[in-house]
Amino acid sequence: MKKPEEENKITFSEKNVVKEIYNAKKSMLLVLNYKSGMNQPITFNYKVLDLPSKEIIKTGVFIGNKIEWLDNTSLKCYEHTGMIQKEDKSLDNYKIIKITNPK
């Protein structure tokens, strides 16, 4: 018989992730920095770079499930909805962030 302190323990580890995603024209780069693990929602630190000049156009923090390019000048940020009692199809569960190019 095992003693309580000898029982197997399950531990979850988090790791820092840096993800780079180009827009369709490859003129801007989205850089995401977040911790991957079992926790939802995720806190994303993001910045958008203008590639020809390497300037940072926009930075910010978004708390949700996912960030991706909507088009060449907008980010689509999926918000965390959590537990829902009844699914509502009309509810938009994302937020649009416009990126303005300084040129």
C-alpha positions as CSV (number, residue, x, y, z in Angstrom):
1,M,0.0,0.0,0.0
2,K,1.3,3.4,-1.0
3,K,1.7,6.2,1.5
4,P,-0.2,9.4,0.6
5,E,3.1,11.3,-0.2
6,E,4.1,8.6,-2.7
7,E,1.1,9.0,-4.9
8,N,1.6,10.2,-8.4
9,K,1.0,13.9,-8.9
10,I,0.0,15.5,-12.2
11,T,1.6,18.8,-12.9
12,F,1.0,21.2,-15.8
13,S,3.7,23.4,-17.0
14,E,3.4,26.7,-18.9
15,K,5.9,27.8,-21.5
16,N,6.4,31.2,-23.2
17,V,5.4,31.2,-26.8
18,V,6.3,33.8,-29.4
19,K,4.4,33.5,-32.7
20,E,4.9,35.6,-35.8
21,I,2.1,35.8,-38.4
22,Y,2.4,37.8,-41.7
23,N,-0.7,39.5,-43.2
24,A,-1.8,38.4,-46.7
25,K,0.4,41.1,-48.5
26,K,3.4,40.3,-46.3
27,S,3.7,44.0,-45.6
28,M,3.0,43.7,-41.8
29,L,4.0,41.2,-39.2
30,L,1.9,40.3,-36.1
31,V,4.1,39.2,-33.2
32,L,2.2,37.4,-30.4
33,N,3.8,36.7,-27.0
34,Y,1.8,34.5,-24.5
35,K,2.0,31.6,-22.1
36,S,0.7,28.3,-23.4
37,G,-0.9,26.0,-20.8
38,M,-4.2,24.7,-19.6
39,N,-5.6,28.2,-18.6
40,Q,-8.3,29.9,-20.6
41,P,-8.5,32.8,-21.5
42,I,-5.0,33.6,-22.7
43,T,-3.3,36.9,-22.2
44,F,-1.8,37.9,-25.5
45,N,0.8,40.7,-25.7
46,Y,0.9,41.7,-29.3
47,K,2.7,44.1,-31.6
48,V,2.3,44.8,-35.3
49,L,5.4,45.8,-37.3
50,D,5.5,47.5,-40.7
51,L,8.0,45.3,-42.6
52,P,9.6,47.8,-45.0
53,S,10.5,50.2,-42.2
54,K,10.6,47.7,-39.3
55,E,8.6,50.2,-37.2
56,I,6.2,49.1,-34.6
57,I,2.8,50.4,-35.7
58,K,0.6,49.0,-32.8
59,T,1.1,47.3,-29.5
60,G,-1.4,46.1,-26.9
61,V,-2.7,43.4,-24.7
62,F,-5.8,41.2,-25.5
63,I,-7.3,38.6,-23.2
64,G,-9.2,35.9,-25.1
65,N,-8.7,32.7,-27.1
66,K,-7.1,33.6,-30.4
67,I,-5.7,36.5,-32.6
68,E,-5.4,36.3,-36.3
69,W,-5.4,38.6,-39.4
70,L,-8.9,39.5,-40.7
71,D,-7.5,41.4,-43.7
72,N,-4.4,43.3,-44.5
73,T,-5.1,46.1,-42.0
74,S,-7.3,44.5,-39.2
75,L,-6.8,41.9,-36.5
76,K,-9.7,39.5,-35.5
77,C,-9.5,38.8,-31.8
78,Y,-11.6,36.0,-30.4
79,E,-13.0,36.7,-27.0
80,H,-13.4,34.1,-24.3
81,T,-17.0,33.3,-23.7
82,G,-16.6,30.7,-20.9
83,M,-19.5,28.5,-20.0
84,I,-22.7,29.3,-21.8
85,Q,-26.1,27.9,-20.8
86,K,-27.7,28.5,-24.2
87,E,-25.8,29.1,-27.4
88,D,-26.8,32.3,-29.1
89,K,-25.9,32.3,-32.8
90,S,-26.4,36.0,-33.2
91,L,-23.7,36.8,-30.6
92,D,-20.4,37.9,-32.1
93,N,-17.6,36.5,-30.1
94,Y,-14.7,38.5,-31.6
95,K,-13.4,42.0,-31.6
96,I,-11.8,43.8,-34.6
97,I,-8.6,45.9,-34.0
98,K,-7.8,48.3,-36.9
99,I,-4.2,48.8,-37.8
100,T,-3.4,52.2,-39.3
101,N,-0.2,52.4,-41.4
102,P,1.7,55.6,-40.6
103,K,2.4,56.2,-44.4
